[in-house]
Amino acid sequence: MRIVIVEDNEALANAIAYRLRDRGHAADVLLDGQEAEAFLAREGADLVVLDINLPGRSGFEILRAMRERQDGAPVILLTARSETSDRVAGLDMGADDYLVKPFEMDELEARIRALSRRKSLDYGAVERIGGLEFDRNMREVSAEGVALDVPRRELAVLECLLDRRGRIVSKAQLTDHVYGVGADVDDTAVEPHVSRLRKRLAPHGIAIKTARGLGYMLEVQA
């Protein structure tokens, strides 16, 4: 998943991002509420980890703006405050879960998995394309019931191309999805992942087409 972390404690935000990237997710870190609101309106997310106390704009304001524009991405609120009224206010505004700092990373991961499963039930956990099935919940690609050995960064490339099927996806978009926005990597870093994934998919009737100077597009062969 592409997970956006909105937290003004840079050390905590980066620790969360590191843990999630290690689990195969793309993680974007934003430290300012106003920048985060603009980013989410423009880019969207599969899930948002959102602190309440932020500079520029509060987590409550960001959450309210998301729901007003019909953005249904799951939101986990983070706060140092433990008052019941804050929890109730956040849940009433449309938050899906709530964690009070300090918390264990294992618990955050478990809550993300739970929300991911819920989202998958809404949209279909298993996606079929060509001769393959992609289980977003298990992060597993299979052919005729047999799992294929696909590294996590290639899975992230496949997920990004699937989400934008029929459209050209730029190298910059793929890089953001695989490594997270702001990661210190060049756009060319995704090229070997695309190349290897292309070879894996070809025997199953799926092609990754290159639009020179523009990006890539996923196609199912006739």
C-alpha positions in Angstrom: 0.0 0.0 0.0 0.9 3.6 -0.3 0.8 5.0 3.2 1.0 8.7 4.1 2.4 9.5 7.5 1.6 13.0 8.8 3.5 13.6 12.0 5.6 16.6 13.0 7.9 14.6 15.2 10.4 13.8 12.4 12.2 11.0 14.3 8.9 9.2 15.0 7.6 9.8 11.4 10.9 8.4 9.9 10.8 5.4 12.3 7.3 4.6 11.2 8.2 5.0 7.5 11.3 2.8 7.9 9.3 0.0 9.4 6.5 0.2 6.8 9.0 0.3 3.9 10.7 -2.7 5.4 7.3 -4.5 5.1 7.0 -3.6 1.4 4.8 -0.5 1.6 5.5 2.8 0.0 5.6 5.5 2.8 5.4 9.2 2.3 6.3 11.5 5.3 4.8 14.9 5.8 5.6 17.1 8.8 3.3 20.1 8.2 -0.5 20.0 8.3 -1.1 22.4 5.5 1.4 20.7 3.2 -0.2 17.3 4.1 -3.7 18.5 3.2 -2.5 19.7 -0.2 -0.6 16.5 -0.8 -3.5 14.3 0.1 -5.9 16.3 -2.1 -3.5 16.0 -5.0 -2.0 12.5 -4.6 -4.3 10.6 -2.4 -3.3 7.5 -0.3 -4.3 4.0 0.4 -4.1 4.7 4.2 -3.1 7.7 6.3 -1.4 7.7 9.7 -2.4 11.1 11.0 -1.2 13.0 14.1 -3.7 15.4 15.6 -1.4 18.1 16.8 0.4 19.6 13.7 1.8 22.9 12.6 -0.2 24.7 9.9 -3.3 22.6 10.1 -4.6 20.1 12.7 -5.2 16.5 12.0 -8.9 17.0 12.7 -9.0 19.7 9.9 -7.2 17.4 7.5 -9.5 14.5 8.3 -12.6 16.7 7.9 -11.4 18.0 4.5 -10.7 14.4 3.3 -14.2 13.3 4.2 -15.8 16.4 2.7 -14.2 15.6 -0.7 -15.4 12.0 -0.4 -11.9 10.6 0.2 -12.6 7.3 2.0 -9.0 6.3 2.6 -8.6 4.6 6.0 -7.2 7.0 8.7 -5.4 6.1 11.9 -5.2 9.1 14.3 -2.1 9.5 16.5 -2.0 11.8 19.5 -0.2 12.3 22.8 -3.6 13.2 24.3 -5.6 10.4 25.9 -8.9 12.2 26.6 -12.0 10.3 25.6 -13.4 13.4 24.0 -10.6 13.5 21.5 -11.1 9.9 20.5 -14.8 10.4 20.1 -14.3 13.6 18.0 -11.9 11.9 15.7 -14.1 8.8 15.2 -17.2 10.9 14.6 -15.3 12.9 11.9 -14.6 9.7 10.1 -11.4 8.3 11.5 -11.1 4.5 11.3 -8.8 3.9 14.3 -6.9 5.7 17.0 -3.6 5.2 18.8 -2.3 7.2 21.8 1.4 7.9 21.9 3.7 6.2 22.9 2.7 3.0 21.1 4.4 -0.1 19.9 5.2 -0.4 16.2 3.8 -4.0 16.2 0.4 -2.6 17.3 0.4 0.1 14.6 1.3 -2.6 12.0 -1.5 -4.9 13.3 -4.1 -2.0 13.0 -2.8 -1.2 9.5 -3.3 -4.9 8.5 -6.8 -4.9 9.9 -7.8 -1.8 8.0 -6.1 -3.2 4.8 -8.2 -6.4 5.2 -11.4 -4.3 5.6 -10.5 -2.2 2.5 -9.8 -5.4 0.5 -13.2 -6.8 1.4 -14.8 -3.6 0.0 -12.8 -3.5 -3.2 -11.9 -7.2 -3.7 -8.8 -8.6 -2.2 -7.8 -10.7 -5.2 -7.3 -9.0 -8.6 -7.1 -11.1 -11.8 -5.1 -9.9 -14.7 -4.1 -12.1 -17.7 -3.1 -15.5 -16.4 -2.3 -14.2 -12.9 -4.0 -13.4 -9.6 -2.7 -10.7 -7.3 -3.7 -10.9 -3.7 -3.3 -7.4 -2.3 -3.9 -8.6 1.2 -1.2 -11.3 1.2 0.9 -9.3 -1.3 1.3 -12.5 -3.4 1.1 -13.1 -7.1 0.1 -16.6 -8.3 -0.5 -18.5 -11.5 -3.0 -21.4 -11.5 -2.8 -21.4 -7.7 1.0 -21.6 -7.5 2.6 -18.6 -5.9 5.4 -16.8 -7.8 8.5 -15.5 -6.2 8.2 -11.7 -6.8 10.4 -9.4 -4.8 8.5 -6.7 -2.8 9.7 -3.8 -4.9 8.5 -5.5 -8.1 5.2 -6.1 -6.3 5.0 -2.4 -5.6 5.6 -1.6 -9.3 2.9 -4.1 -10.3 0.5 -2.6 -7.7 1.1 1.0 -9.0 0.6 -0.1 -12.7 -2.5 -2.0 -11.8 -4.0 1.0 -9.9 -3.5 3.0 -13.1 -4.3 0.3 -15.7 -4.9 1.7 -19.1 -2.9 4.9 -18.3 0.7 5.8 -18.7 2.5 5.8 -15.3 5.6 8.1 -15.2 8.9 7.0 -13.7 8.4 9.6 -11.0 5.1 8.2 -10.0 6.6 4.7 -9.8 9.5 5.9 -7.8 7.2 7.7 -5.3 5.1 4.5 -5.0 8.0 2.2 -4.5 10.3 4.3 -2.4 8.0 7.1 -1.0 7.8 10.8 -1.9 11.0 12.6 -1.0 13.1 9.5 -1.0 16.7 10.2 -1.9 16.7 8.1 -5.1 16.7 8.9 -8.8 13.8 8.1 -11.0 16.0 5.7 -12.9 16.1 3.5 -9.8 12.8 1.8 -10.8 14.1 0.8 -14.3 15.7 -2.5 -13.2 12.5 -3.4 -11.2 10.3 -2.7 -14.2 12.7 -4.7 -16.5 12.7 -7.8 -14.2 8.9 -7.6 -13.6 8.3 -7.4 -17.4 10.2 -10.7 -17.9 8.2 -12.3 -15.1 4.8 -11.2 -16.5 5.4 -11.9 -20.2 4.8 -15.7 -20.0 1.4 -15.0 -18.4 0.1 -12.8 -21.2 0.9 -9.5 -19.5 3.1 -6.8 -21.0 4.6 -3.6 -19.6 4.8 -1.2 -22.5 7.3 1.7 -22.6 6.1 5.1 -23.7 9.4 6.7 -24.5 10.0 9.8 -22.4 6.6 9.4 -20.6 6.6 6.2 -18.6 5.0 2.7 -18.6 1.6 1.1 -19.1 0.3 -2.3 -18.2 -1.4 -4.3 -21.0 -3.0 -7.7 -21.2 -2.1 -9.5 -24.5 -4.9 -10.8 -26.7 
